[in-house]
Amino acid sequence: MRNVLVGYVLNFIFFTQCLAQDQMLEDLGIALSTNIAKEVVSRLHTPFKLQLAGESLILTDKAAAEKALRTFFNNHKALSFEYTTPANVTNGLLYRMGVYKAKTGEQYRVYLLFKEKDGKYYLSTLSFSTD
């Protein structure tokens, strides 16, 4: 009986963590598709690696990351953003890929890498590369 109860508790904990992770990824996808740099930055882990169409930045504070991302968004306004792969977790790292289409007709492959800290995932690398 005790093993069954422990099993239920562990399943509940795992299930709620998955829901929180899915919600975080969905919120981040919406922020990317609507060019809300502040929302993207709220999920950051510092230091943060930002790659914008060939330019690579290592940022140590959220204000600098928000400024760089806002500049990119102003120059490449989003038409859409869609995830192209399911979320994958390997060795405590969560990653996902997507496609960012700009109103100018440009298309970027987006790579998101998250690190786990205290049971939550924080965005560690965000890369926009041209196809």
Secondary structure, 3 states (H helix, E strand, C coil): CHHHHHHHHHHHHHHHHHHHHHHHHHHHHHHHHCCCHHHHHCCEEEEEEEEECCEEEEECCHHHHHHHHHHHHHHCCEEEEEECCCCEEECCEEEEEEEEEECCCCEEEEEEEEEEECCEEEEEEEEEEEC
